[in-house]
């Protein structure tokens, strides 16, 4: 009788182990299938990224399998960013200008922080409205760059002009300046900050400026391009320079 019980217990133990092994094997098989699917998806994603397109979209949405030049405008083809690119999150990287907490007033009188501009490619320049030398040329460069961006891309771009003379450039003055220079569309924003906020932002952009008189400043001439996460991607320095690389940088960031 005791031997029978022991045999019975032994059989139950073996069955339990067998069932456990079957369950373990089933789980491992499922994990292998899932991993394989993820690997295939990853490979397909990488393959999808190997497409190139003219940054000016001379041929519409036409793409190429390898790098080269556009047969229409001869500009270098740029790799197309597809839906497989990194998904944007609410997290802000250490390199983002959205970490700055200074407050600004727009030409419309609205109070914002730089983080409120998140989500669009930013093209930014620092000027002051009473400038008679360099600033008008910087404004002309900004308008020229804006004019070269296709309509389908412009909705993903915000052009921002930040005053280095916040005491003079009130929201009302900035608004009048925007209208005077035909920069009053939704894609244009003018910002007035505090002296400390402006100085902090200038340091981030490596823009140097110095007050020479109450209405005159010497300053760097830099146009900066940021991705929608507020990270610096390109800078153009100088007056009347070739805007080709700046335009290409903007188009690359707005192809989504």
C-alpha positions, 0 to 999 in steps of 0.5 A, a space after each residue: 500500500 505504501 509503495 502504491 502511494 509512492 508510485 502515485 506521488 511519483 507519477 503526479 510529480 512527473 506530470 507536474 514537471 512535464 506540464 511545467 516544461 511544456 508551459 516553459 517551452 511554449 513561452 520560449 517559442 512565443 518569445 522567439 516569434 515575438 522577437 523575430 517579428 520585432 527584428 523583421 519590423 526593425 529590418 523593414 524600418 531600416 530599409 524604408 529609410 534608404 530613400 532619397 528625395 530632392 529637398 526642393 521637391 522638384 519632382 513632387 514626391 518622387 524618391 530614389 533608392 540611392 544618393 545622388 543629384 536632382 536631375 532638375 535643380 542639381 541639388 544633392 538628394 537628401 535622405 527622406 525621414 519616414 514614419 519609422 523615425 524616433 517618436 517624439 515625446 514630451 521629454 526635453 533633452 539637455 540640449 534643448 532651448 526649451 529648458 530655458 524658463 524665461 518669459 517673453 511677449 509676442 508682437 500680439 502681446 501674448 506671454 509665452 515661454 520658448 517651450 510654447 514653440 515646441 512642435 515646429 522647426 524653428 528658424 531664429 535670429 536676433 535683431 532690433 527694430 531701430 537698426 539701420 545696418 545689419 538687421 535689415 539684411 538679416 530680415 531680408 535673409 529670413 524673408 528669402 529663406 521663408 520664400 524658398 520653403 514649399 507650402 507643404 513644408 511651411 506649416 511645420 516651420 516657425 520663424 522667430 525674431 528676438 529683439 536684443 533691445 527689449 526696452 525699446 522693442 515693445 510688442 506694439 513696436 514689434 507688431 508695427 515692424 512685422 506689418 511694415 516688413 510683410 512678416 505678419 503671417 502665422 509663420 512669423 513670431 516676434 519676441 520681446 524678453 527681459 534683459 536677462 532673458 535675452 542675454 541668456 538666450 544669446 549665450 545659448 546661440 553664441 550671439 554676442 551683442 553690445 549696447 553702443 548707445 541707447 538705440 544702437 548695438 553691435 551684434 553677431 549676425 547668425 540665423 539658427 535652425 532648431 528641430 521641433 524638440 528645440 535642439 540646434 541643428 544648423 547655423 548660418 553666420 554672415 550677411 547676404 550669404 548663400 542660404 542653400 544649406 540653411 534651406 536644405 536643413 529646414 526642408 530636411 527637418 520638415 519632411 514628415 
